[in-house]
């Protein structure tokens, strides 16, 4: 599926309706994942950084993700990464993981997170849509 992502994003950028819907659905799912990950961090601004190969299409994906985040996590604000994903992993593994410490487990240690993130409620609008094979999930 990932092999088609660049083609879908290009088609969405050109305004093709099916591709635009796929991008919207995927960014809505990403926004919900971000919301679940942010649960338990308290209130206030939620800085959000997205990295990875798909973000090379930032000009197409970012506005759609920002819109989806505004609906599910209004305190979120997208910002540019301070480094690569590897830089972030090194920082987290380096000892002081800051507010993320309860959620970080280093391989080979016996420590476990001390808090459990809250469950995320299912959303009717996605669960009632047909799956790619035409079945409802």
Beta strands, then each sheet from edge to edge (+ up, - down):
strand 1: 46-48
strand 2: 76-78
sheet 1: 1+ 2+
end
